[in-house]
Amino acid sequence: MKKLILLAIAVLFATVAHAQTQTIIVSPGANTTASGTNLLNAVAGITGNSWGNRFVVKIEPGVYDLGTTPLQMKEWVDIEGSGRDQTWIWGTGLTTSDWINSGPSGPRGTINGAANAELRDLTVRSRDADYTLAIATVNGADLSVHNVTVKANTGTSGCWGIRSTNADVKLENVSIRVECASNYNSGFSSRNTSRPSLEDVDIRSFGGSIASTNIGAYMDGAALPVLFKDVSILTGDSTAGGHGIHVGPNTSGNLYFAIVGSRIAAGIDGTAIVASSGSGAPSIDVMRSELIGNHAVNWAPSGSLRIQHSVVSTTSGQVFSGLSIAPRLASTHFNDSTGATGIAAIPGIFCASLWDNAYTFYPNTCPP
């Protein structure tokens, strides 16, 4: 037995020793364009990358302008800046929506992700075109993004911060800013079979002329569990609002969406959570969170909605709108500026331990 244990330890150390990491340093050039070329060449020149032969591309402080050429990440190759306020990667957006919507291989961003890779410690900005998209993950490019600031601005037709299509993406300690006077603004977008996980993420989406054009997070087609933990979303401004989270019409019935410890705030005429007609039968749990908007939830499909240990602040006198389900509410404070909530009138609704805006306690009934 002792020999077997020693052999197992030897095999383990041999396996760990076999997995090595090489570091490639990228330095700024004579100008921002030359710096961008240095970065593109460094990543393109990597070969032999695998589980046992990993790479880290370490980018020194500076602005790296990629122009219209996207930075295509590679599997088993991490890209690491020198800090959010030290390393900036810029890219010009697109003049056509083809690459955003589908394209030959899916959406294209200033940076395109790859599986088994991480992007960290830098700022990414997409700008100066009809369509701007900062980070794209497509078809199994299950990217991790850590300690990154994402910006998309000056787009005239559409702006996206991060967009995932048929790929799982994990965001931790990420800030997303989308501000375009465009037809559509979305901080984070997940489509088809993507399974996103967001933790400690801050999203701001502004600039569109109406509420439906400013979306914090758009989920459409995600058929697996989705987690938002410690996420802050703010959409709209003083002239146009926006929806915090929008569950799209192509979402299948087995979507489970957990919102934990988060703050979802819509603009002046927007809704914190919207689920479109045709969204299957998703199940959404809101726990220890805050929902703010003209309405808290607009829910057209079937499925289930549970809100507990949370705060809901609205301005319409109707916390919920367009409901086709009976929510289950527990241990939550409902604060509508009109003094009414409209909750008690919802057929079949379940209420336990609720408070209204005057802090009147309803132990087992619903506030009016």
LINQUI-V661909 format. One record per pair of residues at least 12 apart in sequence whose ideal C-beta (glycine too) atoms are under 8 Angstrom apart, sorted by the first residue. I is the first residue (numbers start at 1). J is the second residue. If there is no record, write none. Layout:
BEGIN
((I J) (I J))
END
This chain:
BEGIN
((18 52) (19 51) (19 52) (19 54) (20 52) (20 53) (20 54) (21 54) (21 55) (21 56) (22 53) (22 54) (22 55) (22 56) (23 55) (23 56) (23 58) (24 42) (24 46) (24 55) (24 56) (24 57) (24 58) (25 58) (25 60) (26 38) (26 39) (26 42) (26 57) (26 58) (26 59) (26 60) (26 64) (27 60) (27 62) (28 60) (28 61) (28 62) (28 63) (28 64) (32 62) (32 63) (32 64) (32 65) (32 90) (33 65) (33 67) (35 62) (35 63) (35 64) (35 65) (36 64) (36 65) (36 66) (36 67) (36 69) (36 89) (36 90) (38 64) (39 57) (39 59) (39 64) (39 66) (39 71) (39 89) (40 66) (40 69) (40 71) (42 57) (43 57) (43 71) (43 72) (43 73) (43 74) (43 77) (43 79) (44 72) (46 74) (46 77) (49 74) (49 75) (49 76) (49 77) (50 76) (51 76) (51 116) (53 76) (54 76) (54 77) (54 78) (55 74) (55 76) (55 77) (55 78) (56 77) (56 78) (56 79) (56 80) (57 77) (57 78) (57 79) (57 80) (58 80) (58 82) (59 79) (59 80) (59 81) (59 82) (59 87) (59 89) (59 122) (60 82) (60 87) (61 82) (61 83) (61 86) (61 87) (62 86) (62 87) (62 88) (63 88) (63 90) (64 87) (64 88) (64 89) (64 90) (65 90) (65 91) (66 89) (66 90) (66 91) (66 92) (66 110) (67 91) (67 92) (68 91) (68 92) (68 94) (69 91) (70 91) (70 108) (70 109) (70 110) (70 111) (70 112) (71 89) (71 91) (71 110) (71 111) (71 112) (72 112) (72 114) (73 111) (73 112) (73 113) (73 114) (73 117) (73 119) (73 141) (73 143) (74 114) (74 117) (75 114) (75 115) (75 116) (75 117) (76 116) (76 117) (77 114) (77 117) (78 117) (78 118) (78 119) (78 120) (79 111) (79 117) (79 118) (79 119) (79 120) (79 122) (80 118) (80 120) (80 121) (80 122) (81 120) (81 121) (81 122) (81 123) (82 121) (82 122) (83 121) (83 122) (84 121) (84 122) (84 123) (84 147) (84 148) (84 149) (84 175) (85 123) (86 122) (87 121) (87 122) (87 123) (88 122) (88 123) (88 124) (88 125) (89 110) (89 111) (89 122) (89 123) (89 124) (89 125) (90 110) (90 125) (90 126) (90 127) (91 109) (91 110) (91 111) (91 124) (91 125) (91 126) (91 127) (91 134) (92 126) (92 127) (92 128) (92 129) (93 110) (93 126) (93 127) (93 128) (93 129) (93 130) (93 131) (93 132) (93 133) (93 152) (93 154) (93 155) (94 108) (94 129) (94 130) (94 131) (94 132) (94 133) (95 129) (95 130) (95 131) (96 130) (96 131) (97 130) (97 131) (97 157) (97 158) (99 131) (100 131) (100 133) (100 158) (100 160) (100 163) (105 138) (105 139) (106 136) (106 138) (106 139) (106 165) (106 166) (107 133) (107 136) (107 138) (107 160) (107 163) (107 165) (108 133) (108 136) (109 126) (109 133) (109 134) (109 135) (109 136) (109 160) (109 162) (109 163) (110 124) (110 125) (110 126) (110 133) (110 134) (110 135) (111 124) (111 134) (111 135) (111 136) (112 135) (112 136) (112 137) (112 138) (112 141) (113 135) (113 136) (113 137) (113 138) (113 141) (113 142) (113 143) (113 145) (113 167) (113 169) (114 141) (114 143) (115 140) (115 141) (115 142) (115 143) (115 167) (116 142) (117 143) (117 144) (118 143) (118 144) (118 145) (118 146) (119 135) (119 143) (119 144) (119 145) (119 146) (119 148) (120 145) (120 146) (120 147) (120 148) (121 146) (121 147) (121 148) (122 148) (122 149) (123 148) (123 149) (123 150) (123 151) (124 148) (124 149) (124 150) (124 151) (125 150) (125 151) (125 152) (125 153) (126 151) (126 152) (126 155) (126 159) (127 151) (127 152) (127 153) (127 154) (127 155) (128 154) (129 154) (129 155) (129 156) (130 155) (130 156) (130 157) (130 158) (131 155) (131 157) (131 158) (131 159) (132 152) (132 153) (132 154) (132 155) (132 158) (132 159) (132 160) (132 180) (133 152) (133 159) (133 160) (133 163) (134 150) (134 151) (134 152) (134 160) (134 161) (134 162) (135 150) (135 161) (135 162) (135 163) (136 162) (136 163) (136 164) (136 165) (137 162) (137 163) (137 164) (137 165) (137 167) (137 169) (137 194) (138 164) (138 165) (138 166) (138 167) (139 165) (139 166) (139 167) (140 166) (140 167) (141 167) (142 167) (142 168) (142 169) (142 170) (143 167) (143 169) (143 170) (144 169) (144 170) (144 172) (145 162) (145 169) (145 170) (145 171) (145 172) (145 174) (146 171) (146 172) (146 173) (146 174) (147 172) (147 173) (147 174) (148 173) (148 174) (148 175) (149 174) (149 175) (149 176) (149 177) (150 162) (150 174) (150 175) (150 176) (150 177) (151 176) (151 177) (151 178) (152 177) (152 178) (152 179) (152 180) (153 177) (153 178) (153 179) (153 180) (153 207) (154 180) (155 180) (155 182) (156 180) (156 181) (156 182) (157 182) (157 183) (157 184) (158 180) (158 182) (158 183) (158 184) (158 185) (159 178) (159 179) (159 180) (159 182) (159 184) (159 185) (159 186) (159 207) (160 178) (160 185) (160 186) (160 187) (160 189) (161 176) (161 177) (161 178) (161 186) (161 187) (161 188) (161 203) (162 174) (162 176) (162 187) (162 188) (162 189) (163 186) (163 188) (163 189) (163 190) (163 191) (164 189) (164 190) (164 191) (164 194) (164 196) (165 191) (165 192) (165 194) (166 191) (166 192) (166 193) (166 194) (167 194) (168 194) (168 195) (168 196) (168 197) (169 190) (169 194) (169 196) (169 197) (170 196) (170 197) (171 188) (171 196) (171 197) (171 198) (171 199) (171 201) (172 199) (172 200) (172 201) (173 199) (173 200) (173 201) (174 198) (174 200) (174 201) (174 202) (175 201) (175 202) (176 188) (176 201) (176 202) (176 203) (176 204) (177 204) (178 203) (178 204) (178 205) (178 206) (178 207) (179 204) (179 205) (179 206) (179 207) (180 207) (180 208) (181 207) (181 208) (181 209) (182 207) (182 208) (182 213) (183 208) (183 213) (184 208) (184 213) (184 215) (185 205) (185 206) (185 207) (185 208) (185 213) (185 214) (185 215) (185 242) (186 205) (186 215) (186 216) (186 217) (186 218) (187 203) (187 204) (187 205) (187 215) (187 216) (187 217) (187 233) (188 201) (188 203) (188 216) (188 217) (188 218) (189 215) (189 217) (189 218) (189 220) (190 217) (190 218) (190 219) (190 220) (190 221) (190 222) (190 226) (191 220) (191 221) (191 222) (191 248) (192 220) (192 221) (192 222) (193 221) (193 222) (193 223) (193 224) (194 221) (194 222) (195 222) (195 224) (195 225) (195 226) (196 219) (196 222) (196 226) (196 227) (197 226) (197 227) (198 217) (198 227) (198 228) (198 229) (198 231) (199 227) (199 229) (199 230) (199 231) (200 229) (200 230) (200 231) (201 228) (201 230) (201 231) (201 232) (202 231) (202 232) (203 216) (203 217) (203 231) (203 232) (203 233) (203 234) (204 216) (204 233) (204 234) (204 235) (205 233) (205 234) (205 235) (205 236) (205 242) (206 235) (206 236) (206 237) (206 242) (207 237) (208 240) (208 242) (209 239) (209 240) (210 240) (211 235) (211 236) (211 240) (211 241) (211 242) (211 243) (211 266) (211 267) (211 269) (211 270) (211 271) (212 242) (212 243) (213 240) (213 242) (214 235) (214 236) (214 240) (214 241) (214 242) (214 243) (214 267) (214 270) (215 235) (215 242) (215 243) (215 246) (216 233) (216 234) (216 235) (216 242) (216 243) (216 244) (216 245) (216 264) (217 231) (217 233) (217 244) (217 245) (217 246) (218 245) (218 246) (218 248) (219 245) (219 246) (219 247) (219 248) (219 251) (219 255) (219 257) (220 247) (220 248) (220 249) (220 250) (220 251) (221 248) (221 250) (221 251) (221 252) (222 251) (222 255) (223 251) (223 252) (223 254) (223 255) (224 254) (224 255) (224 256) (225 255) (225 256) (225 257) (225 258) (226 255) (226 256) (226 257) (226 258) (227 258) (227 260) (228 245) (228 257) (228 258) (228 259) (228 260) (228 262) (229 258) (229 260) (229 261) (229 262) (230 260) (230 261) (230 262) (231 259) (231 262) (231 263) (231 264) (232 262) (232 263) (232 265) (233 245) (233 262) (233 263) (233 264) (233 265) (234 265) (235 265) (235 266) (235 267) (235 270) (236 266) (236 267) (236 268) (236 269) (236 270) (237 267) (238 268) (239 268) (240 267) (240 268) (240 269) (241 266) (241 267) (241 268) (241 269) (241 270) (241 293) (241 294) (242 266) (242 267) (242 270) (243 266) (243 270) (243 271) (243 272) (243 273) (243 274) (243 293) (244 264) (244 265) (244 266) (244 270) (244 271) (244 272) (244 273) (244 291) (244 293) (245 259) (245 264) (245 272) (245 273) (245 274) (246 274) (246 275) (246 276) (247 273) (247 274) (247 275) (247 276) (247 279) (247 282) (247 284) (247 301) (248 276) (248 279) (249 276) (249 277) (249 278) (249 279) (250 278) (250 279) (251 275) (251 279) (251 280) (251 282) (252 280) (253 280) (253 281) (253 282) (253 303) (254 280) (255 280) (255 282) (255 283) (256 282) (256 283) (256 285) (257 282) (257 283) (257 284) (257 285) (258 284) (258 285) (258 287) (259 284) (259 285) (259 286) (259 287) (259 289) (260 285) (260 287) (260 288) (260 289) (261 287) (261 288) (261 289) (262 289) (262 290) (263 289) (263 290) (263 292) (264 289) (264 290) (264 291) (264 292) (264 293) (265 290) (265 292) (265 293) (266 292) (266 293) (266 294) (267 293) (268 294) (269 294) (270 293) (270 294) (271 293) (271 294) (271 295) (271 296) (271 297) (271 298) (271 321) (272 291) (272 292) (272 293) (272 295) (272 296) (272 297) (273 286) (273 291) (273 296) (273 297) (273 298) (273 299) (274 297) (274 298) (274 299) (275 297) (275 298) (275 299) (275 300) (275 301) (275 303) (276 300) (276 301) (277 300) (277 301) (278 300) (278 301) (279 300) (279 301) (279 303) (280 301) (280 302) (280 303) (281 301) (281 302) (281 303) (281 304) (282 301) (282 303) (283 303) (283 304) (283 305) (284 303) (284 304) (284 305) (284 306) (285 306) (285 308) (286 305) (286 306) (286 307) (286 308) (286 310) (287 308) (287 309) (287 310) (288 309) (288 310) (289 310) (289 311) (290 310) (290 311) (290 312) (290 313) (291 307) (291 310) (291 311) (291 312) (291 313) (292 312) (292 313) (292 314) (293 314) (293 315) (294 314) (294 315) (294 316) (295 314) (295 316) (295 318) (295 319) (295 320) (295 321) (296 312) (296 314) (296 319) (296 320) (297 319) (297 320) (297 321) (297 323) (297 327) (298 320) (298 321) (298 322) (299 320) (299 322) (299 323) (299 324) (299 325) (299 327) (300 322) (300 324) (301 324) (302 324) (302 325) (303 325) (304 325) (304 328) (305 325) (305 327) (305 328) (306 327) (306 328) (306 329) (306 330) (307 327) (307 328) (307 329) (307 330) (307 332) (308 328) (308 329) (308 330) (308 331) (308 332) (309 330) (309 331) (309 332) (310 332) (310 333) (311 332) (311 333) (311 335) (312 332) (312 333) (312 334) (312 335) (313 335) (313 336) (313 337) (314 334) (314 335) (314 336) (314 337) (314 341) (315 336) (315 337) (315 338) (316 336) (316 338) (317 336) (317 338) (317 339) (317 340) (317 341) (317 342) (318 340) (318 341) (318 342) (319 334) (319 336) (319 341) (319 342) (319 343) (320 342) (320 343) (320 346) (323 346) (326 346) (326 347) (326 348) (326 349) (326 350) (327 346) (327 349) (327 350) (328 349) (328 350) (329 343) (329 349) (329 350) (329 351) (329 352) (329 354) (329 366) (330 350) (330 351) (330 352) (330 353) (330 354) (331 352) (331 353) (331 354) (332 353) (332 354) (332 355) (333 354) (333 355) (333 359) (334 354) (334 355) (334 356) (334 357) (334 367) (335 356) (335 357) (336 356) (336 357) (337 357) (339 356) (339 357) (339 358) (340 368) (341 356) (341 367) (341 368) (342 368) (343 366) (343 367) (343 368) (344 365) (344 366) (344 367) (344 368) (345 368) (346 366) (349 366) (351 364) (351 365) (351 366) (351 367) (352 364) (354 366) (354 367) (355 367) (356 368))
END
